[in-house]
């Protein structure tokens, strides 16, 4: 197997990739600044605590580890942080990516896969397709990810390298370090004596999939056998969407609580896309990947992560 470097390898997705890569017999190094609060994955062959923006850290790591491929997951993901600290988001997500790609070019790394997002697509109803759906970044995080895709395309074409973009839809996992919807709902349910919780927008629909399945998809992209295609983009999604209210009721069923949801105006987003549904058919056709965990099973593993799969 290829020698792999995972930036952001201590995060929710990265630690799963590390675990799966090692289980398959591969060597993998991790670069992470540990800002997520999660520890380095114990399965890593090499773990380096460092900042993606530090060119010397990158140069030293690539020179010593000599990876064949890089999976780039390190980024500021938390949407409110990306909006409230716009310059910081762009410095980490865009400038940091540029420094990584520049170092990879010097180190003659042949293959890079980066994590993008389903949020780069323009707002519209129906399945979003890599080849036909228009792109339009509507927040600072999506803007940074759209820029990352163009950075990788430029890097791939300029040096004859192989670049792959993963447009990841809504990831769920028990160890999500960001203050996303599911951790918030579960926290409120634990603190509620009568099952009453308060949320913001209840009608937006999203395409959810478990972090274990996303890790499998990222590895499939790393192992894409096509060397005649220098750059390509894939959706990592389920092809099924659920509203916030449906998700909350499903979580209630799992924990055995009859949930009553109220709307908190302070939590409501002024602008929130009504639908974000991915089309997974191209990823299945070209890479043979599709999610193994259905929506209900994925949520159950968020609540009860120790259940045997």
C-alpha positions in Angstrom: 0.0 0.0 0.0 1.0 3.6 -0.5 2.7 5.5 2.4 0.0 8.0 3.4 0.0 11.3 5.3 -3.3 12.5 6.7 -3.5 16.2 7.7 -6.2 16.6 10.4 -5.7 12.9 11.1 -6.8 13.3 14.8 -10.2 14.6 13.7 -13.5 12.6 13.5 -12.8 11.5 9.9 -9.1 11.4 10.0 -8.8 9.0 12.9 -11.1 6.6 11.1 -9.1 6.7 7.9 -5.9 6.0 10.0 -7.6 3.1 11.7 -8.9 1.6 8.4 -5.6 2.2 6.6 -3.6 0.5 9.3 -6.0 -2.4 9.5 -5.4 -3.0 5.8 -1.6 -3.1 6.4 -0.6 0.4 5.3 1.7 2.9 6.9 0.2 6.3 7.8 1.5 9.5 9.4 -0.7 12.2 11.0 -0.2 15.9 11.1 -2.6 17.7 13.4 -2.6 20.7 15.7 -5.0 19.0 18.1 -7.3 22.1 18.2 -10.3 19.8 17.9 -9.7 18.4 21.4 -9.3 14.9 20.2 -6.1 13.0 20.8 -3.8 11.5 18.2 -5.0 8.2 16.9 -3.0 5.4 18.5 -2.8 3.5 15.2 -0.7 6.2 13.5 2.7 5.0 12.4 3.9 8.6 13.1 2.1 11.5 14.8 3.3 15.1 14.5 1.7 18.0 16.3 2.0 21.0 14.1 0.3 23.8 12.2 -0.7 23.4 8.6 0.4 27.0 7.9 4.0 26.3 9.0 6.0 25.7 5.9 9.0 24.4 7.7 6.9 21.8 9.6 5.5 20.6 6.3 8.8 20.5 4.6 10.5 18.6 7.4 7.6 16.1 7.7 7.4 15.4 3.9 11.2 15.0 3.7 11.4 12.5 6.5 8.1 10.6 5.9 8.3 10.6 2.1 4.6 9.8 1.5 3.2 8.5 -1.8 -0.1 10.2 -1.1 -1.7 12.9 1.1 -5.2 13.0 2.4 -5.9 16.6 3.3 -8.6 17.0 6.0 -7.2 19.7 8.2 -9.5 22.8 8.2 -11.7 25.1 10.2 -15.0 23.3 9.9 -17.3 25.0 12.4 -19.6 27.2 10.4 -20.2 30.0 13.0 -16.4 30.2 13.5 -15.9 30.5 9.8 -18.4 33.3 9.7 -17.2 35.1 12.8 -13.5 34.7 12.1 -13.4 35.0 8.4 -9.8 35.9 7.9 -8.7 33.0 10.2 -10.9 30.5 8.3 -9.4 31.6 4.9 -5.9 31.6 6.3 -6.1 28.0 7.6 -8.3 26.6 4.8 -6.9 28.4 1.8 -3.4 29.6 2.7 -2.7 26.4 4.6 -3.8 24.3 1.6 -1.6 26.3 -0.7 1.4 25.7 1.6 0.7 22.0 1.7 0.4 21.7 -2.1 3.6 23.7 -2.6 5.5 21.4 -0.1 4.0 18.3 -1.8 5.2 19.5 -5.2 8.8 19.9 -3.8 8.6 16.5 -2.2 7.3 14.9 -5.4 4.1 13.5 -3.8 2.2 12.0 -6.7 -1.4 11.9 -5.3 -3.5 14.3 -3.1 -7.1 13.9 -2.0 -8.8 16.9 -0.3 -12.0 17.1 1.7 -14.5 19.6 0.2 -18.2 19.9 1.0 -21.6 19.5 -0.5 -22.0 23.1 0.5 -20.1 24.3 -2.6 -23.2 23.5 -4.7 -25.7 26.3 -5.6 -29.0 26.1 -3.7 -31.5 24.0 -5.5 -34.0 21.2 -5.1 -33.2 17.6 -6.2 -30.0 15.6 -6.3 -26.7 17.5 -6.7 -24.4 16.0 -9.3 -20.7 16.5 -9.8 -20.9 16.9 -13.6 -24.1 19.0 -14.0 -25.0 20.9 -10.8 -23.8 24.5 -10.6 -21.5 25.7 -7.8 -22.1 28.8 -5.7 -20.5 29.3 -2.3 -23.0 31.0 0.0 -20.9 31.2 3.2 -17.3 31.6 4.1 -16.7 27.9 4.8 -18.1 26.9 1.4 -16.0 29.7 -0.2 -12.8 28.3 1.3 -13.7 24.7 0.1 -14.6 26.0 -3.4 -11.2 27.6 -3.5 -9.5 24.4 -2.3 -11.0 22.5 -5.3 -9.5 25.1 -7.7 -6.2 25.0 -5.9 -6.0 21.2 -6.3 -7.0 21.3 -9.9 -4.3 23.8 -10.7 -1.7 21.7 -8.7 -2.8 18.5 -10.6 -2.6 20.0 -14.0 0.6 21.9 -13.5 2.7 19.0 -12.2 1.1 15.9 -13.8 -0.1 14.8 -10.4 -3.3 13.0 -9.4 -5.8 15.1 -7.5 -9.2 14.0 -6.2 -11.8 16.1 -4.4 -14.3 14.6 -1.9 -17.5 16.6 -1.7 -18.6 15.4 1.7 -22.2 15.9 2.8 -23.4 15.9 6.4 -21.1 13.7 8.5 -22.3 12.2 11.8 -20.3 10.4 14.5 -20.3 10.0 18.2 -16.9 11.9 18.5 -17.9 15.0 16.4 -15.8 17.8 18.0 -17.9 20.6 16.5 -21.1 22.0 17.9 -23.3 20.5 15.2 -27.0 19.6 15.4 -26.8 16.1 16.7 -24.5 16.8 19.7 -26.7 19.7 20.6 -29.9 17.6 20.4 -28.4 14.8 22.5 -27.1 17.3 25.1 -30.6 19.0 25.4 -32.3 15.6 25.7 -29.9 14.6 28.5 -30.7 17.8 30.4 -34.4 17.7 29.8 -36.8 16.1 32.2 -39.8 16.1 29.9 -38.3 15.6 26.4 -38.7 19.3 25.4 -35.9 20.8 23.4 -35.5 24.1 21.5 -33.9 24.4 18.1 -33.6 26.8 15.2 -34.8 26.0 11.7 -36.7 22.6 11.6 -37.5 22.2 7.9 -34.1 22.2 6.2 -33.3 18.7 4.7 -29.8 17.3 4.6 -28.1 14.1 3.3 -26.5 12.4 6.4 -24.0 9.6 6.5 -21.8 8.1 9.1 -18.1 9.0 9.5 -17.1 5.3 9.1 -18.6 5.3 5.6 -17.0 8.6 4.7 -13.6 7.2 5.7 -14.2 4.2 3.5 -15.1 6.6 0.7 -11.9 8.7 1.2 -9.8 5.5 1.0 -11.6 4.5 -2.2 -10.6 7.9 -3.7 -7.0 7.4 -2.6 -7.0 4.1 -4.3 -8.7 5.3 -7.5 -6.8 3.2 -10.1 -7.3 5.7 -13.0 -3.9 7.3 -13.7 -5.1 8.9 -17.0 -7.4 11.3 -15.2 -5.4 13.9 -13.3 -8.2 15.6 -11.5 -11.7 14.5 -10.5 -14.5 15.2 -8.1 -16.7 12.8 -6.2 -19.7 13.1 -3.9 -19.7 11.2 -0.6 -23.3 11.1 0.2 -26.2 8.7 0.7 -28.7 10.0 -1.9 -31.4 10.3 0.8 -32.3 13.5 2.8 -34.0 14.0 6.1 -35.4 17.2 7.7 -34.1 18.5 11.1 -37.4 17.5 12.6 -37.2 14.0 11.2 -33.7 13.6 12.6 -34.8 14.8 16.0 -37.7 12.4 16.2 -35.4 9.5 15.1 -33.0 10.3 17.9 -35.9 10.4 20.3 -36.9 6.9 19.2 -33.4 5.6 19.7 -33.1 6.9 23.2 -36.7 6.1 24.1 -37.9 9.6 24.6 -41.0 11.3 23.1 -39.4 14.5 21.9 -41.3 17.8 21.8 -39.5 20.4 19.7 -39.9 24.1 20.1 -38.4 26.9 18.0 -35.9 29.3 19.5 -35.7 32.4 17.4 -32.2 33.1 18.7 -31.1 29.8 17.1 -32.7 30.4 13.8 -30.4 31.2 10.8 -31.6 34.1 8.8 -30.7 32.2 5.6 -30.6 28.4 5.5 -30.7 26.3 2.3 -33.9 24.2 2.2 -32.2 21.1 0.7 -28.8 19.6 0.3 -29.2 16.2 -1.3 -26.3 14.5 -3.0 -26.2 12.1 -6.0 -23.9 9.2 -5.2 -24.2 7.3 -8.4 -21.0 8.4 -10.0 -18.9 7.5 -7.0 -20.5 4.0 -7.0 -19.9 3.6 -10.7 -16.3 4.7 -10.8 -15.0 3.7 -7.3 -17.4 1.0 -6.2 -18.3 2.9 -3.0 -21.6 3.4 -1.3 -22.7 3.8 2.3 -23.2 0.7 4.3 -25.1 2.3 7.1 -28.6 3.5 6.6 -29.8 6.7 8.4 -31.4 5.0 11.4 -28.3 2.7 11.9 -25.9 5.7 11.6 -27.8 7.6 14.2 -27.9 4.6 16.5 -24.1 4.4 16.3 -23.8 8.0 17.2 -25.8 7.4 20.4 -24.4 3.9 21.1 -21.0 3.9 19.5 -19.9 0.6 21.2 -22.6 -1.5 19.5 -21.1 -4.2 17.4 -21.4 -3.5 13.7 
